[in-house]
Amino acid sequence: GAGVSQSPSNKVTEKGKDVELRCDPISGHTALYWYRQRLGQGLEFLIYFQGNSAPDKSGLPSDRFSAERTGESVSTLTIQRTQQEDSAVYLCASSPGSTPYEQYFGPGTRLTVT
Amino acid sequence: AQSVSQHNHHVILSEAASLELGCNYSYGGTVNLFWYVQYPGQHLQLLLKYFSGDPLVKGIKGFEAEFIKSKFSFNLRKPSVQWSDTAEYFCAVTNQAGTALIFGKGTTLSVSS
């Protein structure tokens, strides 16, 4: 079946611009997660959705970052006024419910801020 | 804060050598533990997981891991690696709230044929 998909696969933007990253989870998965992976680092948790509510957004690094989810479907991560330190691979994952289910990861969006 | 430590940043082995990758986590309560693998050009995928029960868990492609609660460890092993095992390996633990995975920084495994 279809896995988690993300778009775009690559995004190059100028410092100060806003970007939107999209995630389509596996159909029927109620839980959705965003992570960030900077070069040479492990994955950092950003935000967790259960349905369209976000009970844990503790990983969002600043108020420039926000995310929303439509029902139990697509999610959008928005970064406003991008900075060079935002350059990273942004990964989305979904699972049938919250822990202890395994998370299924998408291919990621590579964001480069110039 | 919870954390996960992977001791080896880069491991280089010849085919047929045995593999053990170390993973330690900081939280002492009930934990759910995972090993994920990322092959070159591919998505992160699950190798194996531990939730409860037998502390020796077997995963795909001949990998296994042992949960040792007293050592806060969940080391990954494979008796004989293949060239196709070349990949990056990540250990992860569910956070206390159960809302996210906490990942180690990863270990790059290079296997020469």
Interface residues (C-beta under 8 A of the other chain):
Chain A: G3 V4 Y33 Y35 G40 Q41 G42 L43 E44 F45 Y48 P55 D56 G59 L91 S98 T99 P100 E102 Q103 Y104 F105 G106 P107 G108
Chain B: V4 N32 F34 Y36 H43 L44 Q45 L46 K49 F51 F90 A92 T94 N95 A97 G98 T99 A100 L101 I102 F103 G104 K105 G106
